[in-house]
Amino acid sequence: MGKFLMTYSEEIKKSMKFLGKNKNTLFLGQSVSVPGNLLFDSLNKVNNKKKIELPIFEETQMGISIGLALNGFIPI
């Protein structure tokens, strides 16, 4: 890798850190608070208070996300 090139993983981590600084963002889903997949490592610079660990129930996650968005949050 060149001196100024970042890997895909580094860019994702940088983006999640940037998004985590917004007061309205919340990160929800599987493996956001506990290890279990590759997503977990990308959120290591995000405050744990912004993470909502959920079980696998996609329709409910979508409903929660819509409700959060309607109330001014940015669900990720």
N, C-alpha and C positions, 0 to 999 in steps of 0.2 A: 504494500500500500504506500502511496505517496505521502509526503509530509502533511498535506492539507486535506487528504481524503478520509472520510469517516466510513465505517462499515454501516450496513443497513441497520444492524442491531443498535449501534451507537446513535444513529439518527432517530430511531424509534424512541430510545431512552431520553434523548434530548427533547423530542417533541412532547413526550408524556410529562417531563419535568416542566416544560413551558406551559402546557395545559393545566397542570396541577397548581400553578400559581394564580390562576383565575379563581376569584372567590366563589363563583357560581358552579364550578365543575364538580362532578361526583363521578367516581369510577365504580361501576357495578358489574357483577357477573361472577363467573367461576374463576378461582385462582387469582383474585385481585388482592386478597389479604393473606392467603396461605399458599404455599408452593403446590404446584400440580401441573403446570404447563409453562410454555415459554413466555406467556404474557406476564407472569409473576415478576420475572427479572426486569421487565421493561418499566415497572412501576416502583422500583426501589427508591427513587428520589421524590415520590409523591407522599404527602403526609397521610398517615394511616387513618386519620379522621375523615378523609375524603373518599375512603374505600368502603364499599358495601359488598360483602361476600354473600352470594346467593347460590342456592342449589340450582340444579338443572331443571328449569321450567321456563322455557323461552317466551311463551305467551304472557306469563305473569311479569317477566322481566320487561317485556315491551310495554305492558300496561303501567308498570312502575315508572319506566322512562318517560312515557307520554305524560303521566301525572306530574313528574318532576319538571319536565319542560314547560308545561302549562303554568307552573308556579315559579318560573324564572331561573330554574337550574339548567345546567348543561350536562345531561347524562352522557357518559362515555362508556 
